[in-house]
Amino acid sequence: MEFRHLGNSGLVISEIAYGNWITHGSQIEEEGAAACVRAALDEGITTFDTADAYAQGRAEEVLGRALKGERRDGLEILSKVFWPTGPGKNDRGLSRKHIVRSCEDSLRRLGTDYLDLYQAHRFDYATPLEETLRAFDDLVRQGKVCYIGVSEWRAEEIERALTLADEMGLDRIVSNQPQYSMLHRVIEPEVVPASRRGGLGQIVFSPIAQGVLTGKYKPGQEAPAGSRATDETGGRFISRVLKDDVLERVQRLVPLAEEAGLTMAQLAVAWVLQNDNVSAAIIGASRPEQVGDNAAAAGVRLDESLMARIDEALGDAVQRDPALTVSPPQRP
Ligand SMILES: NC(=O)c1ccc[n+]([C@@H]2O[C@H](COP(=O)([O-])OP(=O)(O)OC[C@H]3O[C@@H](n4cnc5c(N)ncnc54)[C@H](OP(=O)(O)O)[C@@H]3O)[C@@H](O)[C@H]2O)c1
């Protein structure tokens, strides 16, 4: 495994992190989840990402049990707050009340007394940013959280948070967690430059586009049995990318991966890690073998001509519009 600093912060994380959205507490059974976490640890992965809302809290519980017995200070555990965790009007968003309550619940479910990174899962237009930043800062002072970050915030939202934190003397955000892959590059024009200026690193999610960049979904064919596309919850999310024109373009990567001596998944994970503003790629897995496959992308360098041929192969299947970085206009 290779390690990188989380933005300009002093925290070092594994450049491949393991995340449990869709899988733990939902798509896969506890035993399979534990096997994937074991495989991640065996690959040298030390960074684990989850969220309060994944599988209504079950994902944090499963991860907490799977990591039990590991040396806590050798791990970096990341969680998030924003999406609904219950039916109540205050069980969502980035109000002081919800941030404080949800952090306590995450710590209990994960079986730990601190989070390495606590992330605002989206921007909350219904809460003053001052209130959110102050609540996060309090958690840092209390030792419940080491660092704070955000997820899918727009460039101007990141910049406002940094300016406000400096004016108020509060802890600064150190990271952003956006979707980023060969197919989804919307952070490149605005979010990445703003993050570089502000000292934030990207912890990117869905680096293999939820499985699409493995090439296992073929144009005009049924999705393979047991894949995310066939899962009730996962299927809803992946369907946005499962378009025949995209799948046809992805198949053009197969000879490029072969030539580079990489699997398709390794090529996709290695591709996001070529961006030096990326602190880590968070991989998901439904089976331990996938963790072993994808983690082998650590430290891989792709040369310029290969990068150019990837662009040529994917053509207009690549999303580049920065306007695609959005948070819900109203609290969900
Ligand atoms: N901040 C946010 O809003 C946000 C949003 C989404 C995700 N995330 C984070 O990012 C993490 C990763 O997201 P993701 O799961 O979408 O990432 P991903 O790595 O792009 O996709 C993972 C899925 O692809 C399939 N797969 C993985 N490796 C494979 C291989 N070698 N061969 C064939 N299939 C393979 C598996 O699904 P099947 O086997 O079921 O097909 C696996 O669950 C999440 O767990 C979460 O921590 C954050």
The ligand as an SDF file (V2000), in Angstrom:
LIG
                    3D

 48 52  0  0  0  0  0  0  0  0999 V2000
  -19.8510   10.8370   -0.2970 N   0  0  0  0  0  0  0  0  0  0  0  0
  -20.7640   10.2740   -1.0300 C   0  0  0  0  0  0  0  0  0  0  0  0
  -21.8110   10.8500   -1.3260 O   0  0  0  0  0  0  0  0  0  0  0  0
  -20.5430    8.8600   -1.5230 C   0  0  0  0  0  0  0  0  0  0  0  0
  -21.3530    8.3060   -2.5280 C   0  0  0  0  0  0  0  0  0  0  0  0
  -21.0480    7.0130   -2.9750 C   0  0  0  0  0  0  0  0  0  0  0  0
  -19.9890    6.3120   -2.4050 C   0  0  0  0  0  0  0  0  0  0  0  0
  -19.2440    6.8860   -1.4100 N   0  0  0  0  0  0  0  0  0  0  0  0
  -18.1160    6.1680   -0.7580 C   0  0  0  0  0  0  0  0  0  0  0  0
  -17.2870    5.5610   -1.7330 O   0  0  0  0  0  0  0  0  0  0  0  0
  -17.2560    4.1450   -1.5100 C   0  0  0  0  0  0  0  0  0  0  0  0
  -17.0850    3.4250   -2.7960 C   0  0  0  0  0  0  0  0  0  0  0  0
  -18.1850    3.6890   -3.6730 O   0  0  0  0  0  0  0  0  0  0  0  0
  -18.6170    2.5840   -4.7050 P   0  0  0  0  0  0  0  0  0  0  0  0
  -18.9490    1.3320   -3.9730 O   0  0  0  0  0  0  0  0  0  0  0  0
  -19.6150    3.1730   -5.6200 O   0  0  0  0  0  0  0  0  0  0  0  0
  -17.2060    2.3880   -5.4660 O   0  0  0  0  0  0  0  0  0  0  0  0
  -16.6830    1.5630   -6.6840 P   0  0  0  0  0  0  0  0  0  0  0  0
  -15.3750    1.0390   -6.2220 O   0  0  0  0  0  0  0  0  0  0  0  0
  -16.7190    2.4130   -7.9170 O   0  0  0  0  0  0  0  0  0  0  0  0
  -17.7210    0.3390   -6.9240 O   0  0  0  0  0  0  0  0  0  0  0  0
  -17.6970   -0.7700   -6.0780 C   0  0  0  0  0  0  0  0  0  0  0  0
  -18.5300   -1.9050   -6.6210 C   0  0  0  0  0  0  0  0  0  0  0  0
  -18.0570   -2.3360   -7.9070 O   0  0  0  0  0  0  0  0  0  0  0  0
  -18.0360   -3.7750   -7.9730 C   0  0  0  0  0  0  0  0  0  0  0  0
  -16.6240   -4.1800   -8.0640 N   0  0  0  0  0  0  0  0  0  0  0  0
  -15.5890   -3.7220   -7.3040 C   0  0  0  0  0  0  0  0  0  0  0  0
  -14.4260   -4.2690   -7.6710 N   0  0  0  0  0  0  0  0  0  0  0  0
  -14.6960   -5.1090   -8.6810 C   0  0  0  0  0  0  0  0  0  0  0  0
  -13.8960   -5.9600   -9.4620 C   0  0  0  0  0  0  0  0  0  0  0  0
  -12.5760   -6.0220   -9.2790 N   0  0  0  0  0  0  0  0  0  0  0  0
  -14.5020   -6.6970  -10.4360 N   0  0  0  0  0  0  0  0  0  0  0  0
  -15.8300   -6.6290  -10.6230 C   0  0  0  0  0  0  0  0  0  0  0  0
  -16.6610   -5.8340   -9.9030 N   0  0  0  0  0  0  0  0  0  0  0  0
  -16.1030   -5.0680   -8.9390 C   0  0  0  0  0  0  0  0  0  0  0  0
  -18.6840   -4.2650   -6.6720 C   0  0  0  0  0  0  0  0  0  0  0  0
  -20.0840   -4.3790   -6.8640 O   0  0  0  0  0  0  0  0  0  0  0  0
  -20.8250   -5.7540   -7.3220 P   0  0  0  0  0  0  0  0  0  0  0  0
  -19.8960   -6.8930   -7.0810 O   0  0  0  0  0  0  0  0  0  0  0  0
  -22.0490   -5.7930   -6.4690 O   0  0  0  0  0  0  0  0  0  0  0  0
  -21.1490   -5.5320   -8.7770 O   0  0  0  0  0  0  0  0  0  0  0  0
  -18.4110   -3.1330   -5.7270 C   0  0  0  0  0  0  0  0  0  0  0  0
  -19.2810   -3.0800   -4.6280 O   0  0  0  0  0  0  0  0  0  0  0  0
  -18.5570    3.8710   -0.7440 C   0  0  0  0  0  0  0  0  0  0  0  0
  -18.5280    2.6750   -0.0270 O   0  0  0  0  0  0  0  0  0  0  0  0
  -18.6110    5.0650    0.1600 C   0  0  0  0  0  0  0  0  0  0  0  0
  -17.7120    4.9010    1.2310 O   0  0  0  0  0  0  0  0  0  0  0  0
  -19.4960    8.1340   -0.9770 C   0  0  0  0  0  0  0  0  0  0  0  0
  1  2  1  0
  2  3  2  0
  2  4  1  0
  4  5  1  0
  4 48  2  0
  5  6  2  0
  6  7  1  0
  7  8  2  0
  8  9  1  0
  8 48  1  0
  9 10  1  0
  9 46  1  0
 10 11  1  0
 11 12  1  0
 11 44  1  0
 12 13  1  0
 13 14  1  0
 14 15  2  0
 14 16  1  0
 14 17  1  0
 17 18  1  0
 18 19  2  0
 18 20  1  0
 18 21  1  0
 21 22  1  0
 22 23  1  0
 23 24  1  0
 23 42  1  0
 24 25  1  0
 25 26  1  0
 25 36  1  0
 26 27  1  0
 26 35  1  0
 27 28  2  0
 28 29  1  0
 29 30  1  0
 29 35  2  0
 30 31  1  0
 30 32  2  0
 32 33  1  0
 33 34  2  0
 34 35  1  0
 36 37  1  0
 36 42  1  0
 37 38  1  0
 38 39  2  0
 38 40  1  0
 38 41  1  0
 42 43  1  0
 44 45  1  0
 44 46  1  0
 46 47  1  0
M  CHG  2   8   1  16  -1
M  END
$$$$
